[in-house]
Amino acid sequence: MTNSSRGVLAASFVAGKAALPAAKRFTHEVLTAWAATSILADAERLTGEFVSEVGDVPFEIVWDHQGDTVQIEVRQRADDDRAPAAPATPVATWGITFTGTQRTTWARLELPEPLPLPGDDDRDDEPTVRGPGWLGYLADASDLLAGTLDPDMVPALIAQIVVPRLATWCAVYTADAGGGGDQSLAYLWHADESKIDTLREQLAAAAIPSADDLRPRPISLAAWQSLAFPLVAKGRSLGVMCLGRGGRFPDDIAQLAEDLARRAALAMDNARLYAQQADANRALQRSLLPPGVPAVTPGLDYSVVYEPAGETNEVGGDFYDLFATRDGTWRFAIGDVCGTGPEAAAVTGLARHTLRLLAREEYDVAAVVSRLNRAILEEGERARFLTLLHGEITRTDAGLELSLISAGHPEALRLRPTGVVDAVVTAQSLLGVFPEAEFEAEKVFLAPGDVLLGVTDGVTERRSGSRLLDDEGGLGKLLAECVDLSARAVAERIHRAVQDFAIEPSADDLAILVLRAEWPDPAVP
């Protein structure tokens, strides 16, 4: 038995009622793509057994084609060391592996004797592609290709779908994204893994048709009947899919490969567009973050956690800032713009830059917030309402004096060294709604050891079923457990509690700002 991997496909799943059918569907698509339908029933039963043992935690399924066996791995966070029961489905071998906090349950299914590779002889009695089995193959291939938005994964999927069902080997070349006309080998797979290096050398010396050639073209390659199929989507040439067999390509197989190439090109184009949009959004998100925070803050210990939701590929509306205005004085802000995307990003950028500009012009906190409210309203239809906690910190010999305004923001909490937690500021009107709104700053004092916590609603409204994290003062109870911790430790504990509150990943951005008063160092002016 050989354990060399000839193909790996993986997918992640969120716990819930839909997890089991989704996992079985993934298994069906993988085994169909690998032309291993003879063991499909056993593979789906085994998937069901393993997934039913997972519990209410996210998990990952990895299928590994090892030549004469296929191996399933179900990976999850190891909350305990319990051992699941042995699978009822007949398997070659199975086991459990622990790596750090991850538990992997795995099993191998033996494949029947392999069929002759496509083209091993010159038989003309190939099954017609018009049969229902081939239609199902195309449908499953489309589902697999649509299941990834990683542009580096699509070429690998294409090759593993094609081999050995349509060809003995498959090489996927991708065109230069910059439109320069160059193309490079992105993925190569052969049904006999030992021949990949030799094939790679042959392909390096071969004349591969240009990605701009829109028709299937033969490739001159010793000992192989080879065809190159263009990968074209929406009028753009994305590369070529090269297939090789020992015998000739029947017309039906060539037509099927051409159809598959069109579907693969669409998947590749979607993945590229998604990746480009994700890169643009990440760049925009970075531009909305502060250029830096003060390196030295005598008497003030602070920490910030910022986490965009990310799953929807949208720019979030949460932001924070902390900057010095003069010796011993700092300004801070934590806010949340309604919505996501470019409109929210525009208001976020307006808010952060306005706060800095007006603070350095020495406007007090109330004047800054009032002017920001007017600036947002002047955006007209592009305006989005904004919640904001903004304040000025002044260092004194006895601690930190704060001048604060909460404009519709989740309440700021103060933790005393005794473990007492209290809300320190009254919510006023949120920004971008009422032109006549007036704001008045409130005074708060932090003695050494006191902690001020500000968060966005990604923390307070973290949901688990019908419960919210801040129900019945949940955030205050978490903060009360943070006595004697540094600002960084407080921020990390709150962040971890948000992550652990629900199984599902958060659908909202979050920002956490922690300010802690310390005894000033006499050596620091």
Rosetta blueprint (number, residue, H / E / L):
1 M L
2 T L
3 N L
4 S L
5 S L
6 R L
7 G E
8 V E
9 L E
10 A E
11 A E
12 S E
13 F E
14 V L
15 A L
16 G L
17 K L
18 A L
19 A H
20 L H
21 P H
22 A H
23 A H
24 K H
25 R H
26 F H
27 T H
28 H H
29 E H
30 V H
31 L H
32 T H
33 A H
34 W L
35 A L
36 A L
37 T H
38 S H
39 I H
40 L H
41 A H
42 D H
43 A H
44 E H
45 R H
46 L H
47 T H
48 G H
49 E H
50 F H
51 V H
52 S H
53 E L
54 V L
55 G L
56 D L
57 V L
58 P L
59 F E
60 E E
61 I E
62 V E
63 W E
64 D E
65 H E
66 Q L
67 G L
68 D L
69 T E
70 V E
71 Q E
72 I E
73 E E
74 V E
75 R E
76 Q E
77 R E
78 A L
79 D L
80 D L
81 D L
82 R L
83 A L
84 P L
85 A L
86 A L
87 P L
88 A L
89 T L
90 P L
91 V L
92 A L
93 T E
94 W E
95 G E
96 I E
97 T E
98 F E
99 T E
100 G L
101 T L
102 Q E
103 R E
104 T E
105 T E
106 W E
107 A E
108 R E
109 L E
110 E E
111 L L
112 P L
113 E L
114 P L
115 L L
116 P L
117 L L
118 P L
119 G L
120 D L
121 D L
122 D L
123 R L
124 D L
125 D L
126 E L
127 P L
128 T L
129 V L
130 R L
131 G L
132 P H
133 G H
134 W H
135 L H
136 G H
137 Y H
138 L H
139 A H
140 D H
141 A H
142 S H
143 D H
144 L H
145 L H
146 A H
147 G L
148 T L
149 L L
150 D L
151 P L
152 D L
153 M L
154 V H
155 P H
156 A H
157 L H
158 I H
159 A H
160 Q H
161 I H
162 V H
163 V L
164 P L
165 R L
166 L L
167 A L
168 T L
169 W E
170 C E
171 A E
172 V E
173 Y E
174 T E
175 A E
176 D L
177 A L
178 G L
179 G L
180 G L
181 G L
182 D L
183 Q E
184 S E
185 L E
186 A E
187 Y E
188 L E
189 W E
190 H E
191 A L
192 D L
193 E H
194 S H
195 K H
196 I H
197 D H
198 T H
199 L H
200 R H
201 E H
202 Q H
203 L H
204 A H
205 A H
206 A L
207 A L
208 I L
209 P L
210 S L
211 A L
212 D L
213 D L
214 L L
215 R L
216 P L
217 R E
218 P E
219 I E
220 S L
221 L L
222 A L
223 A L
224 W L
225 Q E
226 S E
227 L E
228 A E
229 F E
230 P E
231 L E
232 V E
233 A E
234 K L
235 G L
236 R E
237 S E
238 L E
239 G E
240 V E
241 M E
242 C E
243 L E
244 G E
245 R E
246 G L
247 G L
248 R L
249 F L
250 P L
251 D H
252 D H
253 I H
254 A H
255 Q H
256 L H
257 A H
258 E H
259 D H
260 L H
261 A H
262 R H
263 R H
264 A H
265 A H
266 L H
267 A H
268 M H
269 D H
270 N H
271 A H
272 R H
273 L H
274 Y H
275 A H
276 Q H
277 Q H
278 A H
279 D H
280 A H
281 N H
282 R H
283 A H
284 L H
285 Q H
286 R H
287 S H
288 L L
289 L L
290 P L
291 P L
292 G L
293 V L
294 P L
295 A L
296 V L
297 T L
298 P L
299 G L
300 L E
301 D E
302 Y E
303 S E
304 V E
305 V E
306 Y E
307 E E
308 P L
309 A L
310 G L
311 E L
312 T L
313 N L
314 E L
315 V L
316 G L
317 G L
318 D E
319 F E
320 Y E
321 D E
322 L E
323 F E
324 A E
325 T E
326 R E
327 D L
328 G L
329 T E
330 W E
331 R E
332 F E
333 A E
334 I E
335 G E
336 D E
337 V E
338 C L
339 G L
340 T L
341 G L
342 P H
343 E H
344 A H
345 A H
346 A H
347 V H
348 T H
349 G H
350 L H
351 A H
352 R H
353 H H
354 T H
355 L H
356 R H
357 L H
358 L H
359 A H
360 R H
361 E L
362 E L
363 Y L
364 D L
365 V H
366 A H
367 A H
368 V H
369 V H
370 S H
371 R H
372 L H
373 N H
374 R H
375 A H
376 I H
377 L H
378 E L
379 E L
380 G H
381 E H
382 R H
383 A L
384 R L
385 F L
386 L E
387 T E
388 L E
389 L E
390 H E
391 G E
392 E E
393 I E
394 T E
395 R E
396 T L
397 D L
398 A L
399 G L
400 L E
401 E E
402 L E
403 S E
404 L E
405 I E
406 S E
407 A E
408 G L
409 H L
410 P L
411 E L
412 A L
413 L E
414 R E
415 L E
416 R L
417 P L
418 T L
419 G L
420 V L
421 V E
422 D E
423 A E
424 V L
425 V L
426 T L
427 A E
428 Q E
429 S L
430 L L
431 L E
432 G L
433 V L
434 F L
435 P L
436 E L
437 A L
438 E L
439 F L
440 E L
441 A L
442 E E
443 K E
444 V E
445 F E
446 L E
447 A L
448 P L
449 G L
450 D L
451 V E
452 L E
453 L E
454 G E
455 V E
456 T L
457 D H
458 G H
459 V H
460 T H
461 E L
462 R L
463 R E
464 S E
465 G L
466 S L
467 R E
468 L E
469 L L
470 D L
471 D L
472 E L
473 G L
474 G H
475 L H
476 G H
477 K H
478 L H
479 L H
480 A H
481 E L
482 C L
483 V L
484 D L
485 L L
486 S L
487 A H
488 R H
489 A H
490 V H
491 A H
492 E H
493 R H
494 I H
495 H H
496 R H
497 A H
498 V H
499 Q H
500 D H
501 F H
502 A L
503 I L
504 E L
505 P L
506 S L
507 A L
508 D L
509 D L
510 L E
511 A E
512 I E
513 L E
514 V E
515 L E
516 R E
517 A E
518 E L
519 W L
520 P L
521 D L
522 P L
523 A L
524 V L
525 P L
